[in-house]
């Protein structure tokens, strides 16, 4: 289940990015739900809020390291909640890592495709949504005392 969810996230993320590239002009907003949700194609060389645009190789290496750690930790997981959390995290990290490895301007320097825009928030993508969802699940699991092996501490 773990690798299936992660692979599904990567596939959905890359398909959505391909559709965005094929159908959206760069930088022009296309309303979906008024101003609440718009589609705006951008290519981000940095992290969230375009932080660290000159550190793309660092972000790619960090994402690769994080993916390896998640896979290693996943062997200890016996909890459905933690399985979902880590699978979403791996899928999101791998989705954006795929961009950094395969998109222009080249390996470890590729720009991440972002296209979803909410008011007062940076433009993001499906992989980003999965990373945030994973973070929320991890916070929930931690605050409710659920361990990786499925036990409850409280």
CNS distance restraints for C-alpha pairs under 8 A (distance, minus, plus):
assign (resid   1 and name CA) (resid   5 and name CA) 6.11 0.50 0.50
assign (resid   1 and name CA) (resid  83 and name CA) 7.99 0.50 0.50
assign (resid   2 and name CA) (resid   6 and name CA) 6.35 0.50 0.50
assign (resid   2 and name CA) (resid  74 and name CA) 7.86 0.50 0.50
assign (resid   2 and name CA) (resid  83 and name CA) 5.94 0.50 0.50
assign (resid   2 and name CA) (resid  84 and name CA) 6.93 0.50 0.50
assign (resid   2 and name CA) (resid  86 and name CA) 7.79 0.50 0.50
assign (resid   2 and name CA) (resid  87 and name CA) 5.33 0.50 0.50
assign (resid   3 and name CA) (resid   7 and name CA) 5.90 0.50 0.50
assign (resid   3 and name CA) (resid  87 and name CA) 6.73 0.50 0.50
assign (resid   4 and name CA) (resid   8 and name CA) 6.00 0.50 0.50
assign (resid   5 and name CA) (resid   9 and name CA) 6.22 0.50 0.50
assign (resid   5 and name CA) (resid  84 and name CA) 7.51 0.50 0.50
assign (resid   5 and name CA) (resid  87 and name CA) 5.81 0.50 0.50
assign (resid   5 and name CA) (resid  88 and name CA) 6.92 0.50 0.50
assign (resid   5 and name CA) (resid  91 and name CA) 7.38 0.50 0.50
assign (resid   6 and name CA) (resid  10 and name CA) 6.40 0.50 0.50
assign (resid   6 and name CA) (resid  87 and name CA) 4.78 0.50 0.50
assign (resid   6 and name CA) (resid  88 and name CA) 5.85 0.50 0.50
assign (resid   6 and name CA) (resid  89 and name CA) 7.80 0.50 0.50
assign (resid   6 and name CA) (resid  90 and name CA) 5.86 0.50 0.50
assign (resid   6 and name CA) (resid  91 and name CA) 4.06 0.50 0.50
assign (resid   6 and name CA) (resid  92 and name CA) 7.71 0.50 0.50
assign (resid   7 and name CA) (resid  11 and name CA) 6.11 0.50 0.50
assign (resid   7 and name CA) (resid  91 and name CA) 6.24 0.50 0.50
assign (resid   8 and name CA) (resid  12 and name CA) 6.05 0.50 0.50
assign (resid   8 and name CA) (resid  91 and name CA) 7.51 0.50 0.50
assign (resid   9 and name CA) (resid  13 and name CA) 5.93 0.50 0.50
assign (resid   9 and name CA) (resid  88 and name CA) 6.92 0.50 0.50
assign (resid   9 and name CA) (resid  91 and name CA) 5.02 0.50 0.50
assign (resid   9 and name CA) (resid  92 and name CA) 6.65 0.50 0.50
assign (resid   9 and name CA) (resid  95 and name CA) 7.36 0.50 0.50
assign (resid   9 and name CA) (resid 126 and name CA) 7.87 0.50 0.50
assign (resid   9 and name CA) (resid 127 and name CA) 7.03 0.50 0.50
assign (resid   9 and name CA) (resid 130 and name CA) 7.56 0.50 0.50
assign (resid  10 and name CA) (resid  14 and name CA) 6.02 0.50 0.50
assign (resid  10 and name CA) (resid  91 and name CA) 5.29 0.50 0.50
assign (resid  10 and name CA) (resid  92 and name CA) 6.79 0.50 0.50
assign (resid  10 and name CA) (resid  94 and name CA) 6.47 0.50 0.50
assign (resid  10 and name CA) (resid  95 and name CA) 4.77 0.50 0.50
assign (resid  10 and name CA) (resid 127 and name CA) 7.27 0.50 0.50
assign (resid  11 and name CA) (resid  15 and name CA) 6.01 0.50 0.50
assign (resid  11 and name CA) (resid  95 and name CA) 7.95 0.50 0.50
assign (resid  12 and name CA) (resid  16 and name CA) 6.05 0.50 0.50
assign (resid  12 and name CA) (resid 126 and name CA) 7.44 0.50 0.50
assign (resid  13 and name CA) (resid  17 and name CA) 6.18 0.50 0.50
assign (resid  13 and name CA) (resid  95 and name CA) 6.14 0.50 0.50
assign (resid  13 and name CA) (resid 125 and name CA) 7.25 0.50 0.50
assign (resid  13 and name CA) (resid 126 and name CA) 5.07 0.50 0.50
assign (resid  13 and name CA) (resid 127 and name CA) 5.71 0.50 0.50
assign (resid  14 and name CA) (resid  18 and name CA) 6.08 0.50 0.50
assign (resid  14 and name CA) (resid  95 and name CA) 6.73 0.50 0.50
assign (resid  15 and name CA) (resid  19 and name CA) 6.24 0.50 0.50
assign (resid  16 and name CA) (resid  20 and name CA) 6.15 0.50 0.50
assign (resid  16 and name CA) (resid 126 and name CA) 7.44 0.50 0.50
assign (resid  17 and name CA) (resid  21 and name CA) 6.16 0.50 0.50
assign (resid  17 and name CA) (resid 113 and name CA) 6.22 0.50 0.50
assign (resid  17 and name CA) (resid 114 and name CA) 7.44 0.50 0.50
assign (resid  17 and name CA) (resid 115 and name CA) 7.65 0.50 0.50
assign (resid  17 and name CA) (resid 125 and name CA) 7.67 0.50 0.50
assign (resid  18 and name CA) (resid  22 and name CA) 6.13 0.50 0.50
assign (resid  19 and name CA) (resid  23 and name CA) 6.00 0.50 0.50
assign (resid  20 and name CA) (resid  24 and name CA) 5.46 0.50 0.50
assign (resid  20 and name CA) (resid  41 and name CA) 6.66 0.50 0.50
assign (resid  20 and name CA) (resid 115 and name CA) 6.72 0.50 0.50
assign (resid  21 and name CA) (resid  25 and name CA) 7.67 0.50 0.50
assign (resid  21 and name CA) (resid  41 and name CA) 7.10 0.50 0.50
assign (resid  24 and name CA) (resid  28 and name CA) 7.60 0.50 0.50
assign (resid  24 and name CA) (resid  30 and name CA) 7.96 0.50 0.50
assign (resid  24 and name CA) (resid  39 and name CA) 7.70 0.50 0.50
assign (resid  24 and name CA) (resid  40 and name CA) 7.17 0.50 0.50
assign (resid  24 and name CA) (resid  41 and name CA) 6.14 0.50 0.50
assign (resid  25 and name CA) (resid  40 and name CA) 7.84 0.50 0.50
assign (resid  25 and name CA) (resid  41 and name CA) 6.59 0.50 0.50
assign (resid  26 and name CA) (resid  40 and name CA) 6.98 0.50 0.50
assign (resid  26 and name CA) (resid  41 and name CA) 4.90 0.50 0.50
assign (resid  26 and name CA) (resid  42 and name CA) 5.95 0.50 0.50
assign (resid  27 and name CA) (resid  40 and name CA) 5.64 0.50 0.50
assign (resid  27 and name CA) (resid  41 and name CA) 5.47 0.50 0.50
assign (resid  27 and name CA) (resid  42 and name CA) 5.97 0.50 0.50
assign (resid  28 and name CA) (resid  40 and name CA) 5.67 0.50 0.50
assign (resid  28 and name CA) (resid  41 and name CA) 7.10 0.50 0.50
assign (resid  29 and name CA) (resid  38 and name CA) 6.03 0.50 0.50
assign (resid  29 and name CA) (resid  39 and name CA) 5.53 0.50 0.50
assign (resid  29 and name CA) (resid  40 and name CA) 4.54 0.50 0.50
assign (resid  29 and name CA) (resid  41 and name CA) 7.72 0.50 0.50
assign (resid  30 and name CA) (resid  38 and name CA) 5.39 0.50 0.50
assign (resid  30 and name CA) (resid  39 and name CA) 5.04 0.50 0.50
assign (resid  30 and name CA) (resid  40 and name CA) 6.44 0.50 0.50
assign (resid  31 and name CA) (resid  35 and name CA) 6.25 0.50 0.50
assign (resid  31 and name CA) (resid  37 and name CA) 6.38 0.50 0.50
assign (resid  31 and name CA) (resid  38 and name CA) 4.31 0.50 0.50
assign (resid  31 and name CA) (resid  39 and name CA) 6.36 0.50 0.50
assign (resid  32 and name CA) (resid  36 and name CA) 7.92 0.50 0.50
assign (resid  32 and name CA) (resid  37 and name CA) 5.58 0.50 0.50
assign (resid  32 and name CA) (resid  38 and name CA) 5.23 0.50 0.50
assign (resid  32 and name CA) (resid  39 and name CA) 6.97 0.50 0.50
assign (resid  33 and name CA) (resid  37 and name CA) 5.06 0.50 0.50
assign (resid  33 and name CA) (resid  38 and name CA) 6.79 0.50 0.50
assign (resid  34 and name CA) (resid  38 and name CA) 7.25 0.50 0.50
assign (resid  35 and name CA) (resid 118 and name CA) 7.48 0.50 0.50
assign (resid  35 and name CA) (resid 119 and name CA) 6.96 0.50 0.50
assign (resid  36 and name CA) (resid 118 and name CA) 5.67 0.50 0.50
assign (resid  36 and name CA) (resid 119 and name CA) 6.17 0.50 0.50
assign (resid  37 and name CA) (resid 116 and name CA) 7.14 0.50 0.50
assign (resid  37 and name CA) (resid 117 and name CA) 5.74 0.50 0.50
assign (resid  37 and name CA) (resid 118 and name CA) 5.11 0.50 0.50
assign (resid  37 and name CA) (resid 119 and name CA) 7.52 0.50 0.50
assign (resid  38 and name CA) (resid 116 and name CA) 6.24 0.50 0.50
assign (resid  38 and name CA) (resid 117 and name CA) 5.09 0.50 0.50
assign (resid  38 and name CA) (resid 118 and name CA) 6.62 0.50 0.50
assign (resid  39 and name CA) (resid 115 and name CA) 5.31 0.50 0.50
assign (resid  39 and name CA) (resid 116 and name CA) 5.04 0.50 0.50
assign (resid  39 and name CA) (resid 117 and name CA) 5.90 0.50 0.50
assign (resid  40 and name CA) (resid 114 and name CA) 7.62 0.50 0.50
assign (resid  40 and name CA) (resid 115 and name CA) 4.71 0.50 0.50
assign (resid  40 and name CA) (resid 116 and name CA) 6.25 0.50 0.50
assign (resid  40 and name CA) (resid 117 and name CA) 6.43 0.50 0.50
assign (resid  40 and name CA) (resid 123 and name CA) 7.37 0.50 0.50
assign (resid  41 and name CA) (resid 113 and name CA) 7.21 0.50 0.50
assign (resid  41 and name CA) (resid 114 and name CA) 5.92 0.50 0.50
assign (resid  41 and name CA) (resid 115 and name CA) 4.38 0.50 0.50
assign (resid  41 and name CA) (resid 116 and name CA) 7.78 0.50 0.50
assign (resid  42 and name CA) (resid 113 and name CA) 6.03 0.50 0.50
assign (resid  42 and name CA) (resid 114 and name CA) 5.28 0.50 0.50
assign (resid  42 and name CA) (resid 115 and name CA) 6.15 0.50 0.50
assign (resid  42 and name CA) (resid 123 and name CA) 7.71 0.50 0.50
assign (resid  43 and name CA) (resid 111 and name CA) 5.39 0.50 0.50
assign (resid  43 and name CA) (resid 112 and name CA) 5.45 0.50 0.50
assign (resid  43 and name CA) (resid 113 and name CA) 4.78 0.50 0.50
assign (resid  43 and name CA) (resid 114 and name CA) 6.11 0.50 0.50
assign (resid  44 and name CA) (resid  50 and name CA) 6.38 0.50 0.50
assign (resid  44 and name CA) (resid  53 and name CA) 7.55 0.50 0.50
assign (resid  44 and name CA) (resid 111 and name CA) 5.05 0.50 0.50
assign (resid  44 and name CA) (resid 112 and name CA) 4.97 0.50 0.50
assign (resid  44 and name CA) (resid 113 and name CA) 6.40 0.50 0.50
assign (resid  44 and name CA) (resid 114 and name CA) 6.95 0.50 0.50
assign (resid  45 and name CA) (resid  50 and name CA) 7.12 0.50 0.50
assign (resid  45 and name CA) (resid  52 and name CA) 7.87 0.50 0.50
assign (resid  45 and name CA) (resid  53 and name CA) 5.02 0.50 0.50
assign (resid  45 and name CA) (resid  54 and name CA) 7.29 0.50 0.50
assign (resid  45 and name CA) (resid  55 and name CA) 7.90 0.50 0.50
assign (resid  45 and name CA) (resid  56 and name CA) 5.74 0.50 0.50
assign (resid  45 and name CA) (resid 109 and name CA) 7.38 0.50 0.50
assign (resid  45 and name CA) (resid 110 and name CA) 6.79 0.50 0.50
assign (resid  45 and name CA) (resid 111 and name CA) 4.41 0.50 0.50
assign (resid  45 and name CA) (resid 112 and name CA) 6.25 0.50 0.50
assign (resid  46 and name CA) (resid  50 and name CA) 4.77 0.50 0.50
assign (resid  46 and name CA) (resid  51 and name CA) 5.28 0.50 0.50
assign (resid  46 and name CA) (resid  52 and name CA) 4.87 0.50 0.50
assign (resid  46 and name CA) (resid  53 and name CA) 3.87 0.50 0.50
assign (resid  46 and name CA) (resid  54 and name CA) 6.93 0.50 0.50
assign (resid  46 and name CA) (resid  55 and name CA) 6.66 0.50 0.50
assign (resid  46 and name CA) (resid  56 and name CA) 5.83 0.50 0.50
assign (resid  46 and name CA) (resid  59 and name CA) 7.61 0.50 0.50
assign (resid  46 and name CA) (resid 111 and name CA) 7.68 0.50 0.50
assign (resid  47 and name CA) (resid  51 and name CA) 5.09 0.50 0.50
assign (resid  47 and name CA) (resid  52 and name CA) 6.28 0.50 0.50
assign (resid  47 and name CA) (resid  53 and name CA) 7.21 0.50 0.50
assign (resid  47 and name CA) (resid  59 and name CA) 7.43 0.50 0.50
assign (resid  48 and name CA) (resid 122 and name CA) 7.19 0.50 0.50
assign (resid  49 and name CA) (resid 122 and name CA) 5.63 0.50 0.50
assign (resid  52 and name CA) (resid  56 and name CA) 7.31 0.50 0.50
assign (resid  55 and name CA) (resid  59 and name CA) 6.45 0.50 0.50
assign (resid  56 and name CA) (resid  60 and name CA) 6.21 0.50 0.50
assign (resid  56 and name CA) (resid 100 and name CA) 7.59 0.50 0.50
assign (resid  56 and name CA) (resid 108 and name CA) 6.74 0.50 0.50
assign (resid  56 and name CA) (resid 109 and name CA) 5.29 0.50 0.50
assign (resid  56 and name CA) (resid 110 and name CA) 7.38 0.50 0.50
assign (resid  56 and name CA) (resid 111 and name CA) 7.83 0.50 0.50
assign (resid  57 and name CA) (resid  61 and name CA) 6.13 0.50 0.50
assign (resid  57 and name CA) (resid 108 and name CA) 4.83 0.50 0.50
assign (resid  57 and name CA) (resid 109 and name CA) 5.44 0.50 0.50
assign (resid  58 and name CA) (resid  62 and name CA) 6.02 0.50 0.50
assign (resid  59 and name CA) (resid  63 and name CA) 6.02 0.50 0.50
assign (resid  60 and name CA) (resid  64 and name CA) 6.21 0.50 0.50
assign (resid  60 and name CA) (resid  97 and name CA) 5.98 0.50 0.50
assign (resid  60 and name CA) (resid 100 and name CA) 5.96 0.50 0.50
assign (resid  60 and name CA) (resid 101 and name CA) 7.37 0.50 0.50
assign (resid  60 and name CA) (resid 108 and name CA) 5.49 0.50 0.50
assign (resid  60 and name CA) (resid 109 and name CA) 7.55 0.50 0.50
assign (resid  61 and name CA) (resid  65 and name CA) 6.18 0.50 0.50
assign (resid  61 and name CA) (resid 108 and name CA) 7.42 0.50 0.50
assign (resid  62 and name CA) (resid  66 and name CA) 6.08 0.50 0.50
assign (resid  63 and name CA) (resid  67 and name CA) 6.08 0.50 0.50
assign (resid  63 and name CA) (resid  93 and name CA) 5.96 0.50 0.50
assign (resid  63 and name CA) (resid  94 and name CA) 7.39 0.50 0.50
assign (resid  63 and name CA) (resid  97 and name CA) 6.17 0.50 0.50
assign (resid  64 and name CA) (resid  68 and name CA) 6.36 0.50 0.50
assign (resid  64 and name CA) (resid  93 and name CA) 8.00 0.50 0.50
assign (resid  64 and name CA) (resid  94 and name CA) 7.76 0.50 0.50
assign (resid  64 and name CA) (resid  97 and name CA) 7.01 0.50 0.50
assign (resid  65 and name CA) (resid  69 and name CA) 6.28 0.50 0.50
assign (resid  66 and name CA) (resid  70 and name CA) 6.12 0.50 0.50
assign (resid  66 and name CA) (resid  93 and name CA) 7.66 0.50 0.50
assign (resid  67 and name CA) (resid  71 and name CA) 6.27 0.50 0.50
assign (resid  67 and name CA) (resid  90 and name CA) 5.71 0.50 0.50
assign (resid  67 and name CA) (resid  93 and name CA) 6.62 0.50 0.50
assign (resid  67 and name CA) (resid  94 and name CA) 6.89 0.50 0.50
assign (resid  68 and name CA) (resid  72 and name CA) 6.27 0.50 0.50
assign (resid  69 and name CA) (resid  73 and name CA) 6.10 0.50 0.50
assign (resid  70 and name CA) (resid  74 and name CA) 5.95 0.50 0.50
assign (resid  70 and name CA) (resid  86 and name CA) 6.57 0.50 0.50
assign (resid  70 and name CA) (resid  89 and name CA) 7.98 0.50 0.50
assign (resid  70 and name CA) (resid  90 and name CA) 6.46 0.50 0.50
assign (resid  71 and name CA) (resid  75 and name CA) 7.02 0.50 0.50
assign (resid  71 and name CA) (resid  90 and name CA) 7.74 0.50 0.50
assign (resid  72 and name CA) (resid  76 and name CA) 7.87 0.50 0.50
assign (resid  73 and name CA) (resid  77 and name CA) 7.05 0.50 0.50
assign (resid  74 and name CA) (resid  83 and name CA) 7.16 0.50 0.50
assign (resid  74 and name CA) (resid  86 and name CA) 7.09 0.50 0.50
assign (resid  76 and name CA) (resid 148 and name CA) 6.62 0.50 0.50
assign (resid  76 and name CA) (resid 149 and name CA) 6.63 0.50 0.50
assign (resid  77 and name CA) (resid  82 and name CA) 6.66 0.50 0.50
assign (resid  77 and name CA) (resid  83 and name CA) 6.40 0.50 0.50
assign (resid  77 and name CA) (resid 148 and name CA) 4.74 0.50 0.50
assign (resid  77 and name CA) (resid 149 and name CA) 5.22 0.50 0.50
assign (resid  77 and name CA) (resid 150 and name CA) 7.49 0.50 0.50
assign (resid  78 and name CA) (resid  82 and name CA) 7.74 0.50 0.50
assign (resid  78 and name CA) (resid  83 and name CA) 7.43 0.50 0.50
assign (resid  78 and name CA) (resid 148 and name CA) 6.02 0.50 0.50
assign (resid  78 and name CA) (resid 149 and name CA) 4.34 0.50 0.50
assign (resid  78 and name CA) (resid 150 and name CA) 5.31 0.50 0.50
assign (resid  79 and name CA) (resid  83 and name CA) 6.03 0.50 0.50
assign (resid  79 and name CA) (resid 147 and name CA) 7.39 0.50 0.50
assign (resid  79 and name CA) (resid 148 and name CA) 5.74 0.50 0.50
assign (resid  79 and name CA) (resid 149 and name CA) 5.60 0.50 0.50
assign (resid  79 and name CA) (resid 150 and name CA) 4.19 0.50 0.50
assign (resid  79 and name CA) (resid 151 and name CA) 7.92 0.50 0.50
assign (resid  80 and name CA) (resid  84 and name CA) 6.22 0.50 0.50
assign (resid  80 and name CA) (resid 150 and name CA) 7.63 0.50 0.50
assign (resid  81 and name CA) (resid  85 and name CA) 6.23 0.50 0.50
assign (resid  81 and name CA) (resid 137 and name CA) 7.26 0.50 0.50
assign (resid  81 and name CA) (resid 141 and name CA) 7.16 0.50 0.50
assign (resid  82 and name CA) (resid  86 and name CA) 5.98 0.50 0.50
assign (resid  82 and name CA) (resid 137 and name CA) 7.65 0.50 0.50
assign (resid  82 and name CA) (resid 138 and name CA) 7.10 0.50 0.50
assign (resid  82 and name CA) (resid 141 and name CA) 7.29 0.50 0.50
assign (resid  82 and name CA) (resid 147 and name CA) 7.92 0.50 0.50
assign (resid  82 and name CA) (resid 148 and name CA) 6.08 0.50 0.50
assign (resid  83 and name CA) (resid  87 and name CA) 5.93 0.50 0.50
assign (resid  84 and name CA) (resid  88 and name CA) 6.01 0.50 0.50
assign (resid  84 and name CA) (resid 134 and name CA) 7.56 0.50 0.50
assign (resid  85 and name CA) (resid  89 and name CA) 6.18 0.50 0.50
assign (resid  85 and name CA) (resid 133 and name CA) 7.57 0.50 0.50
assign (resid  85 and name CA) (resid 134 and name CA) 4.47 0.50 0.50
assign (resid  85 and name CA) (resid 135 and name CA) 7.28 0.50 0.50
assign (resid  85 and name CA) (resid 137 and name CA) 5.58 0.50 0.50
assign (resid  85 and name CA) (resid 138 and name CA) 6.15 0.50 0.50
assign (resid  86 and name CA) (resid  90 and name CA) 5.96 0.50 0.50
assign (resid  86 and name CA) (resid 134 and name CA) 6.64 0.50 0.50
assign (resid  87 and name CA) (resid  91 and name CA) 5.97 0.50 0.50
assign (resid  88 and name CA) (resid  92 and name CA) 6.00 0.50 0.50
assign (resid  88 and name CA) (resid 130 and name CA) 5.29 0.50 0.50
assign (resid  88 and name CA) (resid 131 and name CA) 6.28 0.50 0.50
assign (resid  88 and name CA) (resid 133 and name CA) 7.29 0.50 0.50
assign (resid  88 and name CA) (resid 134 and name CA) 5.50 0.50 0.50
assign (resid  89 and name CA) (resid  93 and name CA) 6.06 0.50 0.50
assign (resid  89 and name CA) (resid 130 and name CA) 6.35 0.50 0.50
assign (resid  89 and name CA) (resid 131 and name CA) 4.88 0.50 0.50
assign (resid  89 and name CA) (resid 134 and name CA) 5.33 0.50 0.50
assign (resid  89 and name CA) (resid 135 and name CA) 7.66 0.50 0.50
assign (resid  90 and name CA) (resid  94 and name CA) 5.90 0.50 0.50
assign (resid  91 and name CA) (resid  95 and name CA) 5.92 0.50 0.50
assign (resid  91 and name CA) (resid 127 and name CA) 6.90 0.50 0.50
assign (resid  91 and name CA) (resid 130 and name CA) 7.31 0.50 0.50
assign (resid  91 and name CA) (resid 131 and name CA) 7.98 0.50 0.50
assign (resid  92 and name CA) (resid  96 and name CA) 6.45 0.50 0.50
assign (resid  92 and name CA) (resid 126 and name CA) 7.50 0.50 0.50
assign (resid  92 and name CA) (resid 127 and name CA) 3.92 0.50 0.50
assign (resid  92 and name CA) (resid 128 and name CA) 6.02 0.50 0.50
assign (resid  92 and name CA) (resid 129 and name CA) 7.60 0.50 0.50
assign (resid  92 and name CA) (resid 130 and name CA) 5.32 0.50 0.50
assign (resid  92 and name CA) (resid 131 and name CA) 5.23 0.50 0.50
assign (resid  93 and name CA) (resid  97 and name CA) 5.97 0.50 0.50
assign (resid  93 and name CA) (resid 127 and name CA) 6.85 0.50 0.50
assign (resid  93 and name CA) (resid 131 and name CA) 7.07 0.50 0.50
assign (resid  94 and name CA) (resid  98 and name CA) 5.90 0.50 0.50
assign (resid  95 and name CA) (resid  99 and name CA) 6.84 0.50 0.50
assign (resid  95 and name CA) (resid 127 and name CA) 5.58 0.50 0.50
assign (resid  96 and name CA) (resid 100 and name CA) 6.44 0.50 0.50
assign (resid  96 and name CA) (resid 112 and name CA) 6.02 0.50 0.50
assign (resid  96 and name CA) (resid 127 and name CA) 6.37 0.50 0.50
assign (resid  96 and name CA) (resid 128 and name CA) 7.96 0.50 0.50
assign (resid  97 and name CA) (resid 101 and name CA) 6.09 0.50 0.50
assign (resid  98 and name CA) (resid 102 and name CA) 5.87 0.50 0.50
assign (resid  98 and name CA) (resid 103 and name CA) 7.82 0.50 0.50
assign (resid  99 and name CA) (resid 103 and name CA) 5.16 0.50 0.50
assign (resid  99 and name CA) (resid 110 and name CA) 5.80 0.50 0.50
assign (resid  99 and name CA) (resid 111 and name CA) 6.17 0.50 0.50
assign (resid  99 and name CA) (resid 112 and name CA) 5.16 0.50 0.50
assign (resid  99 and name CA) (resid 113 and name CA) 7.13 0.50 0.50
assign (resid 100 and name CA) (resid 106 and name CA) 7.71 0.50 0.50
assign (resid 100 and name CA) (resid 107 and name CA) 6.40 0.50 0.50
assign (resid 100 and name CA) (resid 108 and name CA) 5.27 0.50 0.50
assign (resid 100 and name CA) (resid 109 and name CA) 5.68 0.50 0.50
assign (resid 100 and name CA) (resid 110 and name CA) 3.87 0.50 0.50
assign (resid 100 and name CA) (resid 111 and name CA) 5.62 0.50 0.50
assign (resid 100 and name CA) (resid 112 and name CA) 6.20 0.50 0.50
assign (resid 101 and name CA) (resid 106 and name CA) 6.78 0.50 0.50
assign (resid 101 and name CA) (resid 107 and name CA) 4.25 0.50 0.50
assign (resid 101 and name CA) (resid 108 and name CA) 4.94 0.50 0.50
assign (resid 101 and name CA) (resid 109 and name CA) 6.92 0.50 0.50
assign (resid 101 and name CA) (resid 110 and name CA) 5.80 0.50 0.50
assign (resid 102 and name CA) (resid 106 and name CA) 6.46 0.50 0.50
assign (resid 102 and name CA) (resid 107 and name CA) 5.78 0.50 0.50
assign (resid 102 and name CA) (resid 110 and name CA) 6.33 0.50 0.50
assign (resid 103 and name CA) (resid 107 and name CA) 7.20 0.50 0.50
assign (resid 103 and name CA) (resid 109 and name CA) 7.97 0.50 0.50
assign (resid 103 and name CA) (resid 110 and name CA) 4.60 0.50 0.50
assign (resid 103 and name CA) (resid 111 and name CA) 6.23 0.50 0.50
assign (resid 103 and name CA) (resid 112 and name CA) 7.75 0.50 0.50
assign (resid 104 and name CA) (resid 109 and name CA) 7.29 0.50 0.50
assign (resid 104 and name CA) (resid 110 and name CA) 4.85 0.50 0.50
assign (resid 104 and name CA) (resid 111 and name CA) 6.40 0.50 0.50
assign (resid 105 and name CA) (resid 109 and name CA) 6.03 0.50 0.50
assign (resid 105 and name CA) (resid 110 and name CA) 5.27 0.50 0.50
assign (resid 105 and name CA) (resid 111 and name CA) 7.27 0.50 0.50
assign (resid 106 and name CA) (resid 110 and name CA) 5.22 0.50 0.50
assign (resid 113 and name CA) (resid 125 and name CA) 7.16 0.50 0.50
assign (resid 114 and name CA) (resid 123 and name CA) 5.83 0.50 0.50
assign (resid 114 and name CA) (resid 124 and name CA) 4.73 0.50 0.50
assign (resid 114 and name CA) (resid 125 and name CA) 4.93 0.50 0.50
assign (resid 115 and name CA) (resid 123 and name CA) 5.96 0.50 0.50
assign (resid 115 and name CA) (resid 124 and name CA) 5.86 0.50 0.50
assign (resid 115 and name CA) (resid 125 and name CA) 5.91 0.50 0.50
assign (resid 116 and name CA) (resid 123 and name CA) 5.37 0.50 0.50
assign (resid 116 and name CA) (resid 124 and name CA) 5.15 0.50 0.50
assign (resid 116 and name CA) (resid 125 and name CA) 5.77 0.50 0.50
assign (resid 117 and name CA) (resid 121 and name CA) 6.94 0.50 0.50
assign (resid 117 and name CA) (resid 122 and name CA) 6.73 0.50 0.50
assign (resid 117 and name CA) (resid 123 and name CA) 4.65 0.50 0.50
assign (resid 117 and name CA) (resid 124 and name CA) 6.58 0.50 0.50
assign (resid 118 and name CA) (resid 122 and name CA) 7.47 0.50 0.50
assign (resid 118 and name CA) (resid 123 and name CA) 7.20 0.50 0.50
assign (resid 124 and name CA) (resid 128 and name CA) 6.12 0.50 0.50
assign (resid 124 and name CA) (resid 129 and name CA) 7.64 0.50 0.50
assign (resid 125 and name CA) (resid 129 and name CA) 6.50 0.50 0.50
assign (resid 126 and name CA) (resid 130 and name CA) 6.36 0.50 0.50
assign (resid 127 and name CA) (resid 131 and name CA) 6.32 0.50 0.50
assign (resid 128 and name CA) (resid 132 and name CA) 6.27 0.50 0.50
assign (resid 129 and name CA) (resid 133 and name CA) 6.07 0.50 0.50
assign (resid 130 and name CA) (resid 134 and name CA) 5.98 0.50 0.50
assign (resid 131 and name CA) (resid 135 and name CA) 6.22 0.50 0.50
assign (resid 132 and name CA) (resid 136 and name CA) 6.31 0.50 0.50
assign (resid 133 and name CA) (resid 137 and name CA) 6.29 0.50 0.50
assign (resid 134 and name CA) (resid 138 and name CA) 6.09 0.50 0.50
assign (resid 135 and name CA) (resid 139 and name CA) 6.13 0.50 0.50
assign (resid 136 and name CA) (resid 140 and name CA) 6.12 0.50 0.50
assign (resid 137 and name CA) (resid 141 and name CA) 6.01 0.50 0.50
assign (resid 138 and name CA) (resid 142 and name CA) 6.01 0.50 0.50
assign (resid 139 and name CA) (resid 143 and name CA) 6.07 0.50 0.50
assign (resid 140 and name CA) (resid 144 and name CA) 6.04 0.50 0.50
assign (resid 141 and name CA) (resid 145 and name CA) 6.09 0.50 0.50
assign (resid 141 and name CA) (resid 146 and name CA) 5.03 0.50 0.50
assign (resid 141 and name CA) (resid 147 and name CA) 7.36 0.50 0.50
assign (resid 142 and name CA) (resid 146 and name CA) 6.02 0.50 0.50
assign (resid 142 and name CA) (resid 147 and name CA) 7.49 0.50 0.50
assign (resid 144 and name CA) (resid 152 and name CA) 7.62 0.50 0.50
assign (resid 144 and name CA) (resid 154 and name CA) 7.18 0.50 0.50
assign (resid 145 and name CA) (resid 152 and name CA) 5.18 0.50 0.50
assign (resid 145 and name CA) (resid 153 and name CA) 4.79 0.50 0.50
assign (resid 145 and name CA) (resid 154 and name CA) 5.63 0.50 0.50
assign (resid 146 and name CA) (resid 150 and name CA) 6.24 0.50 0.50
assign (resid 146 and name CA) (resid 151 and name CA) 5.83 0.50 0.50
assign (resid 146 and name CA) (resid 152 and name CA) 4.57 0.50 0.50
assign (resid 146 and name CA) (resid 153 and name CA) 6.42 0.50 0.50
assign (resid 147 and name CA) (resid 151 and name CA) 5.37 0.50 0.50
assign (resid 147 and name CA) (resid 152 and name CA) 6.17 0.50 0.50
assign (resid 147 and name CA) (resid 153 and name CA) 7.34 0.50 0.50
